[in-house]
Amino acid sequence: MSEPGKPRGRSFPLSLDKLTPVARSVATRPSAAAPALTPARPTAPERKPNLLRPQRLLQQAALDRERQVRPAGLGLDSELVRARMVERLRAQGIRDEKVLAAMLAVPRHLFVDTALANQAYEDTALPIGLQQTISKPSVVARMLELMRGNRGDAMLQRVLEIGTGCGYQAAVLAHLARLVVSVERLKALHDKARELLAPWRADNVRLVYGDGMLGHPPNAPYDGIVAAAGGEAIQQAWLDQLAVGGRLVAPVVRGSTQVLVLVERNDRGFVRSEHEAVHFVPLKSGTT
């Protein structure tokens, strides 16, 4: 997709130069020279020293409404906040600079609930509703690093994501592939991701409402496949849709835990390796 720009902030449209003539006449009276916070006591019933106060309340209401849409006043829109997260990822062993640059470019706090925005850049998973979570940054970075392999600055052609969730990982993938197909089985989350991704005009991201266990054959084969849910085994449909030279990364249940499994496809078949222990929501079939 084209590089997503930072959404423009909103400003409340009223200003003092647009107040009513009545408000201006009160503001220019000699008796109005006293500080606005300590108005003189009215000496006549017709005097209204608090006439300007509703303007301040309206401005506050606008700010409150803005905070409900996007966290404000927390410094979260600063690239420095994301840069600190990226430096922590680098310190934890992430070496793929293209993955790090993609995570630097995507504001994670815009994909979590406003009440959790202060935790957006901590290395922790956060709830996104319907008993689902947004994966911790270190896990996202590690899975994408494994999926890319040693490709340097090269872009992947097509990537399949199993489990869109809130859309954060799809937004990161949009910086790594020319086409991202992301499948979500929960309609409410599919709709939420579509809403959250809309401002970014991610023309190279296609969101699909469907059963992720089946993959998405219409756009196969894929150079990369990444799953955000843990199953008992790698799905055969995913292997069938993986291109020769492609890499698939998914959590797989191992006893009481899960591990990241990397599958590489070559001319002779598949090569499988196991990596870090992780914890993802269970992989399920069907839609709801």
C-alpha positions as CSV (number, residue, x, y, z in Angstrom):
1,M,0.0,0.0,0.0
2,S,1.0,3.6,-0.2
3,E,2.7,4.6,3.0
4,P,0.0,5.2,5.6
5,G,0.0,8.8,6.8
6,K,-0.7,9.8,10.3
7,P,-4.4,10.6,10.7
8,R,-4.9,14.3,11.0
9,G,-6.1,15.6,14.4
10,R,-9.4,17.4,14.7
11,S,-9.8,20.9,16.1
12,F,-13.0,22.4,17.5
13,P,-14.4,24.9,15.0
14,L,-15.4,27.7,17.3
15,S,-13.1,30.5,18.4
16,L,-13.5,33.8,20.3
17,D,-13.7,35.8,17.1
18,K,-16.9,33.9,16.2
19,L,-18.8,34.6,19.4
20,T,-22.2,36.3,19.2
21,P,-22.3,40.1,19.2
22,V,-23.8,39.9,22.7
23,A,-20.7,38.1,24.0
24,R,-18.4,40.7,22.4
25,S,-20.2,43.6,24.0
26,V,-19.8,42.0,27.4
27,A,-16.2,41.2,26.8
28,T,-15.4,44.8,26.0
29,R,-17.2,46.5,28.9
30,P,-14.9,48.3,31.3
31,S,-16.2,46.1,34.2
32,A,-15.1,43.0,32.3
33,A,-11.4,43.8,32.8
34,A,-11.3,41.6,35.9
35,P,-9.9,38.1,35.4
36,A,-12.4,35.7,33.9
37,L,-11.9,33.1,36.6
38,T,-13.0,35.6,39.4
39,P,-15.9,37.6,37.9
40,A,-17.3,40.5,39.9
41,R,-20.6,39.8,41.7
42,P,-23.5,41.1,39.6
43,T,-24.9,44.5,40.7
44,A,-27.9,44.3,38.5
45,P,-30.1,41.4,37.4
46,E,-29.4,42.0,33.7
47,R,-25.7,41.5,34.1
48,K,-24.3,38.1,33.1
49,P,-20.7,37.7,34.0
50,N,-20.6,34.0,33.2
51,L,-21.8,34.5,29.6
52,L,-18.5,33.1,28.1
53,R,-18.5,30.0,30.3
54,P,-20.6,27.8,28.0
55,Q,-17.9,28.3,25.3
56,R,-15.3,26.7,27.5
57,L,-17.7,23.8,28.3
58,L,-18.3,23.2,24.6
59,Q,-14.5,23.2,24.0
60,Q,-14.1,20.6,26.7
61,A,-16.9,18.5,25.3
62,A,-15.1,18.5,21.9
63,L,-11.9,17.4,23.6
64,D,-13.7,14.6,25.4
65,R,-15.3,13.4,22.2
66,E,-11.9,13.4,20.5
67,R,-10.4,11.3,23.3
68,Q,-13.1,8.7,22.8
69,V,-12.0,8.4,19.2
70,R,-8.3,8.6,19.6
71,P,-6.1,8.9,22.7
72,A,-4.9,12.4,23.1
73,G,-2.5,14.2,25.4
74,L,-0.5,11.0,26.0
75,G,2.3,11.5,23.5
76,L,1.3,8.3,21.8
77,D,1.3,9.8,18.3
78,S,5.0,10.7,18.6
79,E,7.3,8.5,16.5
80,L,9.6,8.6,19.5
81,V,7.3,6.3,21.4
82,R,7.3,3.7,18.7
83,A,11.1,4.2,18.3
84,R,11.6,3.1,21.9
85,M,9.4,0.0,21.3
86,V,11.5,-0.8,18.2
87,E,14.8,-0.4,20.2
88,R,13.5,-2.8,22.8
89,L,12.6,-5.3,20.0
90,R,16.1,-4.9,18.6
91,A,17.6,-5.5,22.1
92,Q,15.4,-8.7,22.3
93,G,17.1,-10.1,19.2
94,I,15.0,-8.9,16.3
95,R,17.4,-8.3,13.4
96,D,15.2,-7.9,10.3
97,E,15.4,-4.1,9.7
98,K,12.4,-4.1,7.3
99,V,10.2,-5.7,10.0
100,L,11.4,-3.1,12.5
101,A,10.7,-0.3,10.1
102,A,7.2,-1.6,9.5
103,M,6.5,-1.7,13.2
104,L,7.9,1.8,13.6
105,A,5.5,3.0,10.9
106,V,2.3,1.6,12.4
107,P,0.8,3.3,15.5
108,R,-0.2,0.4,17.7
109,H,-2.3,2.5,20.1
110,L,-4.9,3.2,17.3
111,F,-5.7,-0.5,17.2
112,V,-6.5,-1.0,20.9
113,D,-9.2,0.2,23.2
114,T,-8.8,3.8,24.3
115,A,-8.7,2.6,28.0
116,L,-5.7,0.5,27.2
117,A,-3.8,3.0,25.0
118,N,-1.2,3.7,27.7
119,Q,-0.1,0.0,27.5
120,A,-0.1,-0.1,23.7
121,Y,3.7,0.0,23.4
122,E,4.5,-2.3,26.3
123,D,5.5,-5.8,25.3
124,T,2.2,-7.4,26.3
125,A,-0.9,-8.9,24.6
126,L,-4.1,-6.8,25.1
127,P,-7.7,-7.8,24.9
128,I,-9.6,-6.7,21.8
129,G,-13.0,-8.2,22.6
130,L,-14.7,-11.5,21.9
131,Q,-12.0,-13.3,24.0
132,Q,-9.4,-12.4,21.4
133,T,-6.2,-10.4,21.8
134,I,-3.7,-8.3,19.9
135,S,-0.3,-10.1,20.1
136,K,2.6,-8.6,22.0
137,P,5.0,-6.6,19.8
138,S,7.9,-9.0,20.3
139,V,5.8,-12.0,19.1
140,V,4.5,-10.1,16.0
141,A,8.0,-9.1,15.1
142,R,9.5,-12.5,15.6
143,M,6.8,-14.3,13.5
144,L,7.2,-11.8,10.7
145,E,11.0,-12.1,10.8
146,L,10.7,-15.9,10.6
147,M,8.2,-15.6,7.7
148,R,10.4,-13.3,5.7
149,G,13.6,-15.3,6.1
150,N,16.7,-13.5,4.8
151,R,15.1,-11.4,2.1
152,G,16.8,-8.1,3.0
153,D,14.8,-5.2,1.5
154,A,12.8,-7.3,-0.9
155,M,9.0,-7.2,-0.7
156,L,7.0,-10.3,-0.5
157,Q,4.4,-10.7,-3.3
158,R,1.5,-12.2,-1.5
159,V,0.9,-12.9,2.2
160,L,-2.0,-14.7,3.9
161,E,-2.8,-13.9,7.5
162,I,-5.0,-16.2,9.4
163,G,-6.9,-14.3,12.1
164,T,-7.2,-10.5,11.3
165,G,-8.2,-9.6,14.9
166,C,-8.1,-5.8,15.2
167,G,-6.1,-5.3,12.0
168,Y,-2.8,-4.3,13.6
169,Q,-0.7,-7.1,12.1
170,A,-2.3,-6.7,8.7
171,A,-1.3,-3.0,8.8
172,V,2.3,-4.0,9.6
173,L,2.2,-6.7,6.8
174,A,1.1,-4.0,4.4
175,H,4.7,-2.6,4.6
176,L,6.2,-6.0,3.8
177,A,4.1,-7.4,1.0
178,R,2.5,-6.1,-2.2
179,L,-0.8,-7.9,-1.3
180,V,-2.0,-9.0,2.1
181,V,-5.0,-11.2,2.4
182,S,-6.3,-11.4,6.0
183,V,-9.1,-13.9,7.0
184,E,-11.2,-13.5,10.1
185,R,-13.9,-15.9,11.3
186,L,-15.6,-13.5,13.7
187,K,-17.8,-11.0,11.9
188,A,-17.6,-8.4,14.7
189,L,-13.8,-8.4,14.5
190,H,-13.8,-8.4,10.7
191,D,-15.9,-5.3,10.8
192,K,-13.8,-3.6,13.5
193,A,-10.6,-4.2,11.5
194,R,-12.2,-2.8,8.4
195,E,-13.1,0.3,10.3
196,L,-9.7,0.7,11.9
197,L,-7.8,0.2,8.7
198,A,-10.1,2.4,6.6
199,P,-8.3,5.7,7.4
200,W,-5.0,4.3,6.2
201,R,-6.2,3.6,2.7
202,A,-4.4,0.3,2.7
203,D,-5.0,-0.5,-0.9
204,N,-2.9,-3.6,-0.8
205,V,-4.8,-5.2,2.1
206,R,-7.8,-7.4,1.4
207,L,-9.9,-8.4,4.4
208,V,-11.9,-11.6,4.1
209,Y,-14.7,-12.8,6.4
210,G,-14.4,-16.6,6.4
211,D,-13.0,-19.7,7.9
212,G,-9.2,-19.2,8.3
213,M,-8.6,-22.9,8.6
214,L,-9.4,-23.1,4.9
215,G,-7.0,-20.4,4.0
216,H,-8.1,-18.4,0.9
217,P,-7.5,-20.3,-2.4
218,P,-8.5,-17.5,-4.8
219,N,-5.3,-15.5,-4.2
220,A,-3.0,-18.5,-3.7
221,P,-0.2,-19.3,-3.8
222,Y,1.3,-17.2,-1.1
223,D,5.0,-16.3,-0.4
224,G,4.2,-16.1,3.3
225,I,1.5,-17.4,5.6
226,V,1.2,-16.3,9.2
227,A,-1.4,-17.6,11.7
228,A,-2.5,-15.8,14.8
229,A,-4.2,-18.8,16.5
230,G,-2.8,-22.0,17.8
231,G,-4.0,-25.4,16.5
232,E,-3.0,-29.1,17.0
233,A,-1.4,-29.2,13.6
234,I,-0.5,-27.1,10.5
235,Q,-3.6,-27.1,8.3
236,Q,-3.2,-29.0,5.0
237,A,-5.0,-26.1,3.2
238,W,-2.3,-23.7,4.3
239,L,0.4,-26.1,3.0
240,D,-1.4,-26.5,-0.3
241,Q,-1.6,-22.7,-0.7
242,L,2.1,-22.0,0.2
243,A,4.2,-21.2,-2.9
244,V,7.5,-22.9,-3.6
245,G,10.1,-20.8,-1.8
246,G,7.5,-19.6,0.6
247,R,7.5,-19.7,4.4
248,L,4.7,-20.4,6.8
249,V,4.7,-19.5,10.5
250,A,2.0,-20.7,13.0
251,P,1.7,-21.6,16.7
252,V,1.2,-25.3,17.2
253,V,0.1,-27.0,20.4
254,R,2.8,-29.1,22.1
255,G,1.5,-30.7,25.3
256,S,0.4,-27.9,27.6
257,T,2.0,-25.1,25.6
258,Q,2.4,-23.8,22.1
259,V,5.5,-23.3,20.0
260,L,6.1,-21.4,16.8
261,V,6.5,-23.7,13.9
262,L,8.2,-22.6,10.7
263,V,7.5,-24.5,7.4
264,E,9.5,-23.8,4.3
265,R,8.5,-25.2,1.0
266,N,11.1,-26.1,-1.7
267,D,11.1,-28.1,-4.9
268,R,11.3,-31.4,-2.9
269,G,8.6,-30.7,-0.3
270,F,8.4,-29.1,3.1
271,V,11.1,-28.4,5.8
272,R,9.8,-27.9,9.3
273,S,11.4,-26.4,12.4
274,E,10.3,-25.4,15.8
275,H,11.1,-22.2,17.7
276,E,10.0,-20.2,20.7
277,A,7.2,-21.1,23.1
278,V,4.2,-18.8,22.7
279,H,0.6,-18.4,23.8
280,F,-2.2,-17.8,21.3
281,V,-6.0,-18.1,21.3
282,P,-7.2,-21.5,20.0
283,L,-7.6,-22.1,16.3
284,K,-11.2,-22.7,15.5
285,S,-13.2,-23.6,12.4
286,G,-16.3,-22.0,10.9
287,T,-17.6,-18.5,11.1
288,T,-19.7,-16.6,13.6
